[in-house]
Amino acid sequence: MLTSDASSFQAVEPTTAMVLGGEPIGERFLFWNFVSSSRKRLTEAAEDWQAGRMKLPEADHDEFIPLPSTDTSPPPIS
């Protein structure tokens, strides 16, 4: 879908900016720091995170941030 809409912005100091666009990729789901096109994958990612199965960045691996409380868990898989 191409449009002729134009956007602009003005930086108030030296800035590096990135513009990203393209065709829509379909429905996306969000839970905490995870984004996926599959609710099942969100649940798997949350389980992997909680179990420590995700590799953390080399320079930022000393602090573990737990998942939010269970009342904000991933949406149920239908």
ChimeraX attribute file (.defattr): number of C-alpha atoms within 10 A of each C-alpha:
attribute: neighborCount
match mode: 1-to-1
recipient: residues
	/A:1	5
	/A:2	6
	/A:3	5
	/A:4	5
	/A:5	5
	/A:6	5
	/A:7	5
	/A:8	4
	/A:9	5
	/A:10	6
	/A:11	8
	/A:12	6
	/A:13	6
	/A:14	6
	/A:15	8
	/A:16	6
	/A:17	7
	/A:18	6
	/A:19	4
	/A:20	5
	/A:21	6
	/A:22	7
	/A:23	7
	/A:24	7
	/A:25	7
	/A:26	6
	/A:27	8
	/A:28	10
	/A:29	14
	/A:30	14
	/A:31	18
	/A:32	12
	/A:33	9
	/A:34	13
	/A:35	14
	/A:36	14
	/A:37	13
	/A:38	14
	/A:39	19
	/A:40	14
	/A:41	16
	/A:42	24
	/A:43	18
	/A:44	13
	/A:45	20
	/A:46	21
	/A:47	14
	/A:48	13
	/A:49	17
	/A:50	14
	/A:51	9
	/A:52	11
	/A:53	10
	/A:54	12
	/A:55	9
	/A:56	13
	/A:57	8
	/A:58	7
	/A:59	6
	/A:60	8
	/A:61	9
	/A:62	9
	/A:63	7
	/A:64	11
	/A:65	8
	/A:66	9
	/A:67	15
	/A:68	11
	/A:69	7
	/A:70	7
	/A:71	6
	/A:72	10
	/A:73	14
	/A:74	20
	/A:75	13
	/A:76	9
	/A:77	10
	/A:78	5
